[in-house]
């Protein structure tokens, strides 16, 4: 299925404030089965009576726990309590009414966006039944990125973003049309900066980088990708409206993220 719904990015720019529920891979390529533990978060759209379709991306981090961003679900009624109106798919291409979907209950971090320096923009979907055919992704140990920075290992480091969002192929500057295929895709970006709560990654195509766009929120950023030591170190939250400069991602190695995740998974 090639949906390729053209989106004029200037019309979306006004909606991109601090974070956007649908934030796709730019200057990347189709993923195939390279990252089978990365899935799409699905809800009925328009909520609650429309077809079940993609709103965000995320990662399987245990057989029953799917990691995503808080802003992907906290717009739904009942955001202060767990709600079971969400689904997940791990199909390489999502087709409405055809793809395999897994129902679950979302749990939003109650501290999300109480502090802009540490947004805590994180949520999980606890699946109704465990997935035993996909190996979950690994999470980082506490303070991994701080230690790498202290050891001068972050400069030039590559991070791989994966998601199901809208696609931008045109590498020239400024606003350009985007299209939506429903495919899982990936792109590689390089380290830009590290703060208390954020890992910032270059996705500037002029330097050979790619990154995320509308529809990738909640999706992972892997380090050591393609090896047995691959780790999800952060998740997509926001970036620039033209989807070509900087990926701003929420760190998973900091105390706030670990405190939240500790209620759902065993941490390294």
Wavefront OBJ file of the C-alpha trace (Angstrom):
o trace
v 0.000 0.000 0.000
v 1.417 3.396 -1.011
v -0.605 6.044 0.753
v 1.776 8.884 -0.133
v -0.537 11.557 1.204
v 1.162 14.841 0.404
v 1.397 17.232 3.310
v 2.370 20.859 2.912
v 4.802 21.361 5.750
v 4.077 25.081 6.154
v 0.526 24.187 7.145
v 1.876 21.901 9.857
v 4.451 24.309 11.219
v 1.969 26.190 13.382
v 1.053 22.962 15.139
v 4.666 22.116 16.036
v 5.236 23.824 19.364
v 7.247 22.026 22.048
v 6.119 18.584 20.978
v 3.850 17.192 18.294
v 1.848 13.942 18.456
v 2.873 13.007 14.923
v 6.512 13.704 14.670
v 8.703 10.401 10.071
v 12.126 9.557 8.923
v 13.971 12.047 6.711
v 16.787 11.263 4.293
v 16.689 7.597 5.320
v 15.557 4.332 3.795
v 12.997 1.540 4.267
v 13.850 -0.617 7.269
v 12.603 -4.039 6.170
v 13.302 -6.406 9.082
v 16.382 -4.563 10.344
v 14.606 -3.313 13.479
v 11.704 -5.738 14.118
v 11.217 -4.497 17.695
v 10.273 -0.997 16.485
v 6.538 -0.630 15.980
v 3.806 1.869 15.252
v 1.363 3.168 17.850
v -2.198 3.029 16.565
v -5.440 4.681 17.642
v -8.832 5.188 16.065
v -8.593 8.412 14.066
v -10.501 10.679 14.255
v -10.782 9.543 17.858
v -12.739 7.517 18.927
v -14.737 6.319 15.891
v -12.365 6.452 12.929
v -10.212 3.706 11.406
v -7.315 2.432 13.490
v -4.253 4.178 12.079
v -0.725 5.338 12.943
v -0.200 8.285 15.275
v 3.337 7.632 16.569
v 6.178 5.142 16.793
v 7.786 3.198 19.632
v 9.865 0.228 20.747
v 9.213 -3.140 22.369
v 11.338 -3.163 25.554
v 9.902 -6.334 27.125
v 7.494 -8.994 25.841
v 4.582 -6.944 27.207
v 5.864 -3.335 27.272
v 5.972 -0.928 24.314
v 7.824 2.357 24.896
v 6.603 5.610 23.339
v 6.196 9.328 24.122
v 3.647 10.773 26.554
v 2.425 13.366 24.068
v 1.434 10.556 21.710
v -1.435 9.569 24.008
v -2.088 12.269 26.620
v -4.345 14.179 24.206
v -6.905 11.362 24.468
v -9.765 11.553 26.990
v -8.864 9.948 30.289
v -5.187 10.808 30.003
v -4.795 10.740 33.789
v -5.735 7.068 34.032
v -4.760 3.996 32.005
v -6.876 3.662 28.869
v -7.161 0.683 26.561
v -8.033 2.397 23.279
v -4.576 1.867 21.746
v -2.891 -0.759 19.602
v 0.591 -1.588 18.341
v 1.835 -3.166 15.109
v 5.295 -4.424 14.189
v 4.541 -5.024 10.516
v 7.127 -3.441 8.206
v 4.247 -1.775 6.342
v 1.035 -0.937 8.129
v -2.219 -1.508 6.242
v -5.535 -0.634 7.879
v -7.621 -3.744 8.440
v -4.863 -6.045 7.142
v -1.835 -5.756 9.425
v -1.473 -7.667 12.684
v -2.265 -5.409 15.643
v -1.883 -5.937 19.367
v -4.214 -4.230 21.873
v -2.882 -2.710 25.052
v -3.327 -0.131 27.798
v -1.328 3.084 27.846
v 0.245 4.578 30.972
v 1.355 8.218 30.750
v 4.121 9.569 32.955
v 2.232 11.961 35.284
v 5.256 14.281 35.353
v 5.356 14.808 31.593
v 6.249 18.404 30.646
v 6.329 19.711 34.219
v 9.932 20.807 33.554
v 11.126 21.899 30.117
v 14.736 21.012 30.984
v 13.704 17.430 31.743
v 10.442 16.934 29.857
v 9.799 13.355 31.083
v 7.844 12.932 27.828
v 7.558 9.182 28.169
v 4.777 6.606 28.216
v 4.337 2.880 27.810
v 1.675 0.621 26.380
v 1.262 -2.580 28.373
v 0.145 -5.185 25.859
v -2.733 -7.522 26.655
v -0.602 -10.542 25.686
v 3.179 -11.028 25.539
v 4.953 -10.990 22.187
v 7.307 -13.964 22.059
v 8.415 -13.775 18.428
v 10.317 -10.456 18.662
v 13.367 -9.828 20.837
v 12.893 -6.652 22.912
v 15.374 -3.788 22.583
v 17.904 -3.116 25.350
v 17.749 -0.015 27.548
v 20.816 1.957 28.670
v 22.447 1.712 32.092
v 22.190 4.751 34.352
v 24.252 7.726 33.209
v 25.546 6.063 30.029
v 25.573 9.251 27.931
v 27.114 11.340 30.721
v 29.919 8.797 31.033
v 30.450 8.753 27.274
v 30.649 12.556 27.265
v 33.155 12.531 30.140
v 35.231 9.971 28.232
v 35.028 12.146 25.086
v 33.253 9.358 23.198
v 30.149 11.274 22.074
v 31.726 13.592 19.515
v 31.122 12.058 16.096
v 29.019 9.232 17.537
v 26.240 7.902 15.268
v 22.641 7.300 16.326
v 20.018 5.444 14.311
v 16.420 6.723 14.375
v 13.575 4.398 13.391
v 9.908 5.199 12.831
v 6.776 5.086 10.707
v 6.180 8.774 10.113
v 6.069 11.114 7.166
v 8.984 11.141 4.734
v 11.072 13.981 3.354
v 13.459 13.259 0.478
v 14.217 16.779 -0.797
v 17.501 17.905 0.780
v 17.309 21.575 -0.170
v 16.500 24.108 2.542
v 13.151 25.423 3.670
v 9.634 23.930 3.666
v 8.942 21.033 1.305
v 6.088 18.566 0.786
v 6.106 15.404 2.882
v 4.446 12.085 2.171
v 3.172 9.245 4.308
v 3.683 5.611 3.284
v 3.075 3.675 6.514
v 6.497 1.988 6.176
v 9.011 1.504 8.957
v 12.125 3.462 7.969
v 15.482 4.366 9.518
v 18.143 7.058 9.238
v 21.494 7.833 10.851
v 22.425 11.103 12.541
v 25.455 12.286 14.498
v 25.845 13.683 17.999
v 25.104 17.374 18.469
v 24.710 18.140 22.191
v 23.794 16.677 25.589
v 21.778 18.410 28.315
v 20.100 17.368 31.560
v 17.141 15.800 29.786
v 17.883 15.942 26.055
v 20.157 14.213 23.576
v 20.343 16.416 20.477
v 21.300 14.773 17.193
v 22.133 16.371 13.845
v 19.846 15.379 10.987
v 21.235 17.907 8.523
v 21.439 16.257 5.076
v 24.227 18.603 3.989
v 26.508 16.754 6.431
v 25.176 13.318 5.468
v 22.755 13.009 8.390
v 19.089 12.066 8.507
v 16.511 11.962 11.243
v 12.861 12.218 12.175
v 9.745 14.086 11.099
v 5.978 14.093 11.742
v 4.930 10.599 12.863
v 8.161 9.406 14.522
v 7.477 10.676 18.044
v 8.106 7.987 20.632
v 10.419 6.103 18.278
v 13.905 4.999 19.316
v 17.421 6.260 18.772
v 19.872 3.368 18.854
v 23.557 3.452 19.685
v 25.856 0.592 18.590
v 23.161 -0.210 16.031
v 23.571 -3.434 14.083
v 25.569 -5.127 16.852
v 24.671 -7.310 19.822
v 25.319 -4.255 22.013
v 22.629 -2.072 20.401
v 20.852 0.099 22.979
v 17.889 2.492 22.822
v 19.372 5.584 24.463
v 16.609 8.089 23.742
v 13.214 8.548 22.134
v 12.003 11.079 19.587
v 10.119 14.048 21.023
v 10.553 17.105 18.809
v 12.754 18.997 16.356
v 12.519 21.709 13.734
v 9.422 22.267 11.598
v 11.257 21.559 8.334
v 12.552 18.156 9.525
v 16.132 18.740 8.424
v 18.226 20.300 11.223
v 18.196 18.846 14.747
v 16.536 15.864 16.416
v 15.661 16.662 20.039
v 15.294 13.376 21.917
v 14.434 12.440 25.506
v 17.214 10.610 27.337
v 16.474 7.177 28.814
v 19.606 6.966 30.987
v 18.617 9.755 33.393
v 16.990 9.304 36.840
v 13.526 10.560 35.833
v 13.207 8.136 32.913
v 14.556 5.236 34.961
v 12.210 5.985 37.859
v 9.221 5.831 35.529
v 10.364 2.729 33.616
v 11.232 0.860 36.803
v 7.507 0.320 37.395
v 7.216 -1.659 34.142
v 10.526 -3.364 33.288
v 13.737 -4.606 34.902
v 16.399 -1.963 34.273
v 20.089 -2.599 33.534
l 1 2 3 4 5 6 7 8 9 10 11 12 13 14 15 16 17 18 19 20 21 22 23
l 24 25 26 27 28 29 30 31 32 33 34 35 36 37 38 39 40 41 42 43 44 45 46 47 48 49 50 51 52 53 54 55 56 57 58 59 60 61 62 63 64 65 66 67 68 69 70 71 72 73 74 75 76 77 78 79 80 81 82 83 84 85 86 87 88 89 90 91 92 93 94 95 96 97 98 99 100 101 102 103 104 105 106 107 108 109 110 111 112 113 114 115 116 117 118 119 120 121 122 123 124 125 126 127 128 129 130 131 132 133 134 135 136 137 138 139 140 141 142 143 144 145 146 147 148 149 150 151 152 153 154 155 156 157 158 159 160 161 162 163 164 165 166 167 168 169 170 171 172 173 174 175 176 177 178 179 180 181 182 183 184 185 186 187 188 189 190 191 192 193 194 195 196 197 198 199 200 201 202 203 204 205 206 207 208 209 210 211 212 213 214 215 216 217 218 219 220 221 222 223 224 225 226 227 228 229 230 231 232 233 234 235 236 237 238 239 240 241 242 243 244 245 246 247 248 249 250 251 252 253 254 255 256 257 258 259 260 261 262 263 264 265 266 267 268
